[in-house]
């Protein structure tokens, strides 16, 4: 499975996206902190975190007996650059051209 496939698979689940959102708000959380607001077992949260780690979206670091989880936004940025940006660039440019054209044709007092 390619890196892109792993990221897409990880992002496909709403629970995993919620975990990423929580790490975006406050990075470096423990499993206990991350599971506190989820209606699932500790084992279930661990499985989701493992999938996020496999996709490179979450990295961990040990601090004593605790394992801290950190968001790694790089794979999401790579997906954006590869799959989103190239498809939106032409549309954005066309909209900017249209805006400039409409403003050029607009009477001075309406600007």
PLY file of the C-alpha trace (Angstrom):
ply
format ascii 1.0
element vertex 111
property float x
property float y
property float z
element edge 110
property int vertex1
property int vertex2
end_header
0.00 0.00 0.00
1.42 3.42 -0.96
1.95 6.28 1.49
-0.94 8.18 -0.12
-3.21 5.16 0.32
-2.30 4.93 4.01
-3.07 8.63 4.53
-6.38 8.43 2.67
-7.35 5.33 4.65
-6.45 7.06 7.93
-8.40 10.20 7.02
-11.46 8.22 5.90
-12.59 7.54 9.47
-14.34 10.30 11.51
-12.82 9.08 14.78
-9.31 9.36 13.39
-10.07 12.83 12.02
-11.37 13.80 15.49
-8.10 12.58 17.03
-6.11 14.67 14.56
-8.30 17.69 15.36
-7.61 17.22 19.08
-3.88 17.05 18.44
-4.11 20.15 16.24
-5.65 22.06 19.14
-3.15 20.72 21.68
-0.19 18.65 20.61
1.61 16.14 22.81
-1.33 14.36 24.45
-1.30 10.97 26.15
-3.63 8.13 25.28
-5.63 8.85 28.44
-6.13 12.48 27.40
-7.10 11.54 23.85
-9.60 8.87 24.89
-11.27 11.11 27.50
-13.75 12.64 25.04
-14.33 9.61 22.83
-17.13 7.12 23.39
-15.00 4.04 22.83
-12.67 1.74 24.67
-9.02 2.49 25.30
-8.17 -0.42 22.99
-10.29 1.12 20.21
-8.50 4.47 20.52
-5.14 2.65 20.47
-6.07 0.94 17.19
-6.99 4.28 15.62
-3.76 5.88 16.83
-1.74 2.96 15.44
-3.32 3.49 12.01
-2.55 7.22 12.21
1.06 6.39 13.15
1.35 3.93 10.25
0.24 6.70 7.90
2.79 9.09 9.42
0.07 11.48 10.62
0.93 10.97 14.29
4.38 10.61 15.81
5.09 9.61 19.40
7.71 10.36 21.98
8.25 8.82 25.40
8.38 11.03 28.48
9.10 8.78 31.40
6.29 6.25 31.51
4.03 8.35 29.28
3.77 8.12 25.51
2.96 11.50 23.97
1.23 11.81 20.59
2.01 14.63 18.20
0.38 15.68 14.94
2.57 15.46 11.85
0.91 17.66 9.18
3.46 16.81 6.44
1.53 13.86 4.92
-1.64 15.96 4.72
0.30 18.74 2.99
1.73 16.24 0.51
-1.80 14.99 -0.24
-2.93 18.59 -0.68
-0.10 19.38 -3.07
-0.56 16.17 -5.06
-4.33 15.78 -5.17
-6.04 19.06 -4.32
-3.88 21.99 -5.30
-3.40 20.99 -8.93
-7.15 20.59 -9.44
-8.08 23.91 -7.84
-5.34 26.11 -9.32
-7.03 26.51 -12.69
-10.39 27.28 -11.12
-8.92 29.86 -8.76
-7.06 31.55 -11.60
-10.23 31.61 -13.73
-12.22 33.18 -10.89
-9.56 35.84 -10.35
-9.57 36.61 -14.09
-13.37 36.85 -14.06
-13.28 39.19 -11.03
-10.74 41.45 -12.75
-12.83 41.49 -15.95
-16.03 42.35 -14.08
-14.32 45.12 -12.13
-12.88 46.55 -15.35
-16.38 46.72 -16.89
-18.01 48.18 -13.75
-18.77 51.95 -13.79
-16.44 54.06 -11.61
-19.20 55.13 -9.14
-20.13 51.49 -8.33
-16.61 50.51 -7.25
0 1
1 2
2 3
3 4
4 5
5 6
6 7
7 8
8 9
9 10
10 11
11 12
12 13
13 14
14 15
15 16
16 17
17 18
18 19
19 20
20 21
21 22
22 23
23 24
24 25
25 26
26 27
27 28
28 29
29 30
30 31
31 32
32 33
33 34
34 35
35 36
36 37
37 38
38 39
39 40
40 41
41 42
42 43
43 44
44 45
45 46
46 47
47 48
48 49
49 50
50 51
51 52
52 53
53 54
54 55
55 56
56 57
57 58
58 59
59 60
60 61
61 62
62 63
63 64
64 65
65 66
66 67
67 68
68 69
69 70
70 71
71 72
72 73
73 74
74 75
75 76
76 77
77 78
78 79
79 80
80 81
81 82
82 83
83 84
84 85
85 86
86 87
87 88
88 89
89 90
90 91
91 92
92 93
93 94
94 95
95 96
96 97
97 98
98 99
99 100
100 101
101 102
102 103
103 104
104 105
105 106
106 107
107 108
108 109
109 110
